[in-house]
Amino acid sequence: MFYRDERLALFIDGSNLYAAAKSLGFDIDYKLLRQEFMRRGKLLRAFYYTALLENDEYSPIRPLVDWLHYNGFTMVTKPAKEFTDSQGRRKIKGNMDIELTVDALETAPHVDHIVIFSGDGDYRPLVEALQRKGVRVSVVSTIRSQPPLIADELRRQADNFIELEELRDVIGRPPREPRVERGEGAVTEPASRES
């Protein structure tokens, strides 16, 4: 699927990849992910897309965004929009499809192979456009979850489909255990984590 001398770019739909890995029961180690694709070809750029829900105090994804930014990923973020739906439920919207699509099309003349980490069927026309420009496209997602997290039309359009489960041993780490409460004082301790 990969050639050692080909120029690669990664396009990671952060929320989609997170959902796929979570459905398979593991967390992504982004340092290992980047190393794996550097091994597979000449990695020119690794883009990571996410919407941030910023309040006055803390965004739970901010530590990951900062780490990725300092460790070789090109971060593309925008503020998430919070709204209340017609049933009165609080919803958060932060679609990054357009940003990823524009960046992939602009990057296409400089690469041989693009890897999209998403199963979103909305990317099928993008994959087709990249292929018309002579770029090979691989898609990373999963069919092993219920329901499968990759759209059939995207999987069929891609040059290669990479099952995320098959990358578990290379780019995964076990999910963090929830904090354990002990005794009357309810002292919480974070679970130990191997690096």
C-alpha positions as CSV (number, residue, x, y, z in Angstrom):
1,M,0.0,0.0,0.0
2,F,2.9,2.4,0.7
3,Y,6.2,3.0,-1.1
4,R,9.2,4.2,0.8
5,D,10.0,7.0,-1.6
6,E,6.5,8.5,-1.8
7,R,5.6,11.8,-0.3
8,L,2.9,11.4,2.3
9,A,0.5,13.8,4.1
10,L,-1.9,12.8,6.9
11,F,-5.3,14.4,7.4
12,I,-6.8,13.5,10.8
13,D,-10.4,14.3,11.5
14,G,-9.9,14.4,15.3
15,S,-13.4,13.7,16.5
16,N,-13.9,10.9,14.0
17,L,-10.7,9.2,14.8
18,Y,-11.3,9.5,18.5
19,A,-14.8,7.9,18.1
20,A,-13.4,5.0,16.0
21,A,-10.6,4.3,18.5
22,K,-13.0,4.5,21.4
23,S,-15.4,2.1,19.8
24,L,-12.5,-0.4,19.5
25,G,-11.4,0.2,23.1
26,F,-8.0,1.9,22.8
27,D,-6.5,5.3,22.7
28,I,-4.3,6.7,19.9
29,D,-0.6,7.4,20.8
30,Y,0.0,10.3,18.3
31,K,3.8,10.1,18.7
32,L,3.6,6.5,17.5
33,L,1.2,7.3,14.8
34,R,3.5,9.9,13.3
35,Q,6.5,7.6,13.6
36,E,4.6,4.8,11.9
37,F,3.8,6.9,8.8
38,M,7.3,8.4,8.8
39,R,8.5,4.8,8.5
40,R,6.0,4.1,5.6
41,G,7.1,7.0,3.4
42,K,8.4,10.6,3.4
43,L,5.9,12.3,5.7
44,L,5.7,15.9,4.7
45,R,2.9,17.0,6.9
46,A,0.4,15.7,9.5
47,F,-2.7,17.8,9.9
48,Y,-5.0,17.4,12.8
49,Y,-8.5,19.0,12.7
50,T,-10.7,19.7,15.8
51,A,-13.2,22.2,17.0
52,L,-12.6,23.6,20.5
53,L,-15.3,24.4,23.0
54,E,-13.6,27.1,24.9
55,N,-15.2,28.4,28.1
56,D,-13.6,30.9,30.5
57,E,-11.6,28.2,32.4
58,Y,-10.7,25.0,30.6
59,S,-11.1,23.1,27.4
60,P,-10.7,19.3,27.9
61,I,-9.0,18.9,24.5
62,R,-6.6,21.8,25.0
63,P,-3.7,19.7,26.4
64,L,-3.8,17.3,23.4
65,V,-4.0,20.2,21.0
66,D,-1.0,21.9,22.6
67,W,1.0,18.6,22.7
68,L,0.3,17.9,19.0
69,H,1.2,21.4,18.0
70,Y,4.6,21.1,19.7
71,N,5.3,17.6,18.4
72,G,5.2,17.9,14.6
73,F,1.4,18.2,13.8
74,T,-0.1,21.1,11.9
75,M,-3.1,22.0,14.0
76,V,-6.3,23.3,12.4
77,T,-8.8,24.4,15.0
78,K,-11.9,26.6,15.2
79,P,-14.3,27.5,18.0
80,A,-17.2,25.0,18.4
81,K,-20.6,26.5,18.4
82,E,-22.9,25.7,21.3
83,F,-26.7,25.8,20.8
84,T,-30.0,24.4,22.1
85,D,-32.0,22.1,19.8
86,S,-35.8,22.2,19.4
87,Q,-36.2,19.7,22.2
88,G,-34.2,21.9,24.6
89,R,-31.0,19.7,24.5
90,R,-27.6,21.4,24.6
91,K,-25.7,20.5,21.4
92,I,-22.2,21.3,20.2
93,K,-21.4,21.8,16.5
94,G,-17.8,21.9,15.2
95,N,-17.6,20.4,11.7
96,M,-14.1,20.6,10.1
97,D,-14.9,19.0,6.8
98,I,-14.4,22.1,4.7
99,E,-11.1,23.0,6.3
100,L,-9.8,19.5,5.8
101,T,-11.0,19.4,2.2
102,V,-9.4,22.7,1.2
103,D,-6.1,21.8,2.8
104,A,-6.0,18.4,1.1
105,L,-6.7,19.9,-2.3
106,E,-4.0,22.6,-1.8
107,T,-1.5,19.9,-0.6
108,A,-2.3,17.5,-3.5
109,P,0.3,18.9,-6.0
110,H,3.1,18.3,-3.4
111,V,2.4,14.7,-2.4
112,D,2.0,11.3,-3.9
113,H,-0.2,9.7,-1.2
114,I,-2.8,11.2,1.2
115,V,-4.0,9.3,4.3
116,I,-7.4,10.5,5.6
117,F,-8.3,9.4,9.2
118,S,-12.1,9.5,9.0
119,G,-15.0,7.3,7.9
120,D,-17.2,10.2,7.0
121,G,-18.9,9.6,3.7
122,D,-18.9,13.4,3.0
123,Y,-15.2,12.9,2.1
124,R,-16.0,10.7,-0.9
125,P,-16.0,13.6,-3.4
126,L,-12.7,14.8,-2.0
127,V,-11.1,11.4,-2.4
128,E,-12.3,11.3,-6.0
129,A,-11.0,14.9,-6.7
130,L,-7.6,13.9,-5.2
131,Q,-7.4,10.8,-7.4
132,R,-8.1,12.9,-10.5
133,K,-5.0,14.9,-9.5
134,G,-2.9,11.7,-9.5
135,V,-2.8,11.3,-5.7
136,R,-3.3,7.9,-4.1
137,V,-5.7,8.1,-1.1
138,S,-5.9,5.7,1.8
139,V,-8.7,6.0,4.4
140,V,-8.2,4.8,8.0
141,S,-11.4,3.9,10.0
142,T,-13.1,0.8,11.2
143,I,-15.7,-1.7,10.1
144,R,-15.3,-3.6,13.3
145,S,-17.6,-1.4,15.4
146,Q,-21.4,-1.6,15.6
147,P,-22.4,0.2,13.6
148,P,-19.3,0.4,11.3
149,L,-17.8,3.9,11.4
150,I,-16.9,4.1,7.8
151,A,-19.3,5.0,5.0
152,D,-19.4,2.3,2.4
153,E,-19.1,4.8,-0.5
154,L,-15.9,6.3,1.1
155,R,-14.4,2.8,1.5
156,R,-15.1,1.9,-2.1
157,Q,-13.7,5.2,-3.5
158,A,-10.4,5.1,-1.6
159,D,-7.4,3.3,-3.1
160,N,-6.8,1.6,0.2
161,F,-8.8,1.0,3.3
162,I,-6.8,0.6,6.5
163,E,-8.7,-1.0,9.3
164,L,-7.9,1.0,12.5
165,E,-8.0,-2.2,14.6
166,E,-5.0,-3.5,12.6
167,L,-3.0,-0.5,13.7
168,R,-3.8,-1.0,17.4
169,D,-0.4,-2.7,18.2
170,V,1.5,0.0,16.3
171,I,-0.2,3.2,17.3
172,G,-2.4,2.4,20.2
173,R,-2.2,2.4,23.9
174,P,-4.7,1.0,26.4
175,P,-7.4,3.5,27.5
176,R,-6.7,5.2,30.8
177,E,-8.6,3.8,33.7
178,P,-11.0,6.0,35.5
179,R,-9.8,7.5,38.8
180,V,-10.1,5.2,41.7
181,E,-11.8,6.4,44.9
182,R,-10.6,5.0,48.1
183,G,-11.6,5.1,51.7
184,E,-13.7,7.6,53.7
185,G,-11.7,10.7,52.4
186,A,-12.4,9.7,48.8
187,V,-8.8,10.3,47.7
188,T,-8.5,10.0,44.0
189,E,-5.4,8.8,42.2
190,P,-4.8,8.8,38.5
191,A,-4.2,5.3,37.1
192,S,-0.6,4.7,36.2
193,R,0.2,5.0,32.6
194,E,3.2,3.7,30.6
195,S,4.8,6.0,28.1
